[in-house]
Amino acid sequence: MRMKNKISRRNVLKSLAALPVIAVAGYHASASAAPMVTADDAVAKALAYTDKSATAGQSCANCKLYQGGTAASGPCPLFPGKEVAAAGWCKSWVTKG
């Protein structure tokens, strides 16, 4: 007795179509899971990081290093695995341009 493996082309295409959606959902879930930098963080202290800039015209949101786009917080390579506030600032601020 021979069993046929019934995999239709339609089911394969449905599964393939779901992959990008699953990948994007996983990316957003992991991206938002990063903790915020805190004032007691050693690197934050060394760079005088603050979550609210007191320097006119300078904030993480307009720093070349900020990778959060237009979000209220996002990653910065100076603080791996953590997010900084878009309104924040540190000594390493570099103009986007």
C-alpha positions as CSV (number, residue, x, y, z in Angstrom):
1,M,0.0,0.0,0.0
2,R,1.5,3.3,-1.0
3,M,0.5,6.6,0.7
4,K,0.5,9.7,-1.3
5,N,1.8,12.9,0.2
6,K,-0.8,15.4,-0.7
7,I,0.8,18.8,-0.8
8,S,-1.0,21.1,-3.1
9,R,0.7,24.0,-4.9
10,R,-1.9,26.3,-3.3
11,N,-0.9,25.3,0.2
12,V,2.8,25.7,-0.6
13,L,2.2,29.2,-2.0
14,K,0.1,30.2,1.0
15,S,2.9,29.1,3.3
16,L,5.5,31.0,1.3
17,A,3.3,34.2,1.3
18,A,3.1,34.1,5.2
19,L,6.9,34.1,5.6
20,P,7.6,37.8,5.1
21,V,4.7,38.6,7.5
22,I,6.1,36.3,10.2
23,A,9.6,37.7,9.7
24,V,8.4,41.4,10.0
25,A,6.4,40.5,13.1
26,G,9.4,38.8,14.7
27,Y,11.6,41.8,13.9
28,H,9.2,44.3,15.5
29,A,8.8,42.1,18.6
30,S,12.5,41.8,19.1
31,A,13.2,45.5,18.3
32,S,10.7,46.7,20.8
33,A,12.0,44.4,23.5
34,A,15.3,46.3,24.0
35,P,15.5,48.1,27.4
36,M,16.1,51.8,27.6
37,V,19.4,53.2,28.6
38,T,19.3,54.3,32.3
39,A,21.2,57.1,34.0
40,D,23.2,54.5,36.1
41,D,24.5,52.8,33.0
42,A,28.4,53.1,32.9
43,V,28.5,54.1,29.3
44,A,25.7,56.6,29.8
45,K,27.6,58.2,32.6
46,A,30.8,58.3,30.6
47,L,29.0,60.0,27.7
48,A,26.9,62.3,29.9
49,Y,23.7,60.8,28.4
50,T,20.4,62.3,29.4
51,D,17.0,61.3,28.2
52,K,16.0,64.9,27.6
53,S,18.5,67.2,25.8
54,A,19.3,70.6,27.3
55,T,21.4,71.5,24.3
56,A,19.4,73.6,21.8
57,G,19.1,72.0,18.3
58,Q,20.7,68.7,19.4
59,S,19.0,65.5,20.3
60,C,19.3,61.8,19.6
61,A,16.6,62.2,16.9
62,N,18.9,64.5,14.8
63,C,22.1,62.7,15.6
64,K,23.8,60.7,12.9
65,L,24.2,57.7,15.3
66,Y,20.5,57.4,16.1
67,Q,18.9,54.4,14.4
68,G,15.3,54.8,15.5
69,G,14.0,56.8,12.5
70,T,11.1,58.9,13.7
71,A,10.3,56.7,16.7
72,A,10.3,58.1,20.3
73,S,13.1,55.8,21.1
74,G,15.5,53.6,19.2
75,P,18.9,51.9,19.0
76,C,22.2,53.7,19.1
77,P,25.5,51.8,18.4
78,L,27.1,53.5,21.5
79,F,24.6,51.5,23.7
80,P,24.4,48.0,22.2
81,G,21.2,46.1,23.1
82,K,19.6,49.2,24.5
83,E,17.5,52.0,23.2
84,V,17.9,55.8,23.7
85,A,15.2,58.4,23.8
86,A,14.8,60.4,20.6
87,A,14.7,63.5,22.9
88,G,17.9,62.5,24.6
89,W,21.5,63.7,24.1
90,C,25.1,62.6,24.9
91,K,28.6,64.0,24.3
92,S,29.0,61.9,21.1
93,W,26.2,63.8,19.3
94,V,27.1,64.2,15.6
95,T,25.0,66.2,13.1
96,K,23.1,64.3,10.4
97,G,24.3,65.6,7.2
